Amino acid sequence: MPDRIAVIGDKDSVLAFKAVGVEVFDASTAEQAQTLLKRLIAERYAVVFLAESLAEQIPETLAKAKLQTYPAVVPIPTGGKPSGFGMQGIKSDVEKAIGVDIIFNKEGKK
């Protein structure tokens, strides 16, 4: 079972993760993030946190990652104001799994 955790994002936003034992990967462009994410999938990381601003730019790669058992890819807000991309993805996954939006208390569409 995979046991490594990583974070991908710009150096200033993700450096603090290093203090808690998370492997940090610096990426400032969507291309860098995509390359790193593919590598971490191949290396079977358990969890990869990905800067929300980068995650929004690589939706196809994220969709393919969801088909894999590992890693769980979690978009996280970094710097500035969160766009809501990460929360929308979680909401969509939960709604798809159980048919009801338990996060915002609305019935799911079928």
C-alpha positions, -999 to +999 in steps of 0.1 A: +000+000+000+014+034-009+024+056+020+040+087+006+023+121+005+033+149-018+023+185-026+027+203-060+026+240-062+046+272-063+075+271-039+062+299-016+028+282-012+039+246-005+072+250+014+055+248+048+043+213+040+079+201+042+079+208+079+052+181+085+070+154+063+052+160+030+074+157-001+073+191-018+074+196-056+078+230-071+057+238-101+047+272-114+032+262-147+004+238-157+029+218-178+053+213-149+023+203-126+011+178-152+045+162-156+050+160-119+015+146-113+020+119-139+053+109-123+038+107-088+009+086-101+035+062-117+055+062-084+023+052-065+020+080-040-009+077-016-020+113-016-010+143-038-022+178-028-022+200-059-024+238-059-059+247-070-047+273-095-027+246-113-054+219-110-079+241-129-055+241-159-051+203-162-086+188-160-079+159-183-050+147-162-071+150-131-099+130-147-074+102-156-060+103-120-095+097-106-096+064-125-065+052-105-067+037-071-038+058-060-031+086-054-060+106-041-054+139-058-067+168-037-068+204-050-060+229-023-062+267-023-029+284-022-022+321-020-048+347-028-086+339-028-097+303-033-115+298-066-137+270-053-124+245-079-114+220-052-146+222-033-166+219-065-147+187-073-154+172-039-191+182-041-194+166-075-177+133-064-199+130-033-230+138-053-221+112-079-214+086-052-246+089-032-269+109-054-275+137-030-255+169-024-248+166+013-223+194+013-248+221+002-279+202+011-294+200-024-308+169-041-286+155-068-295+155-105-300+122-122 
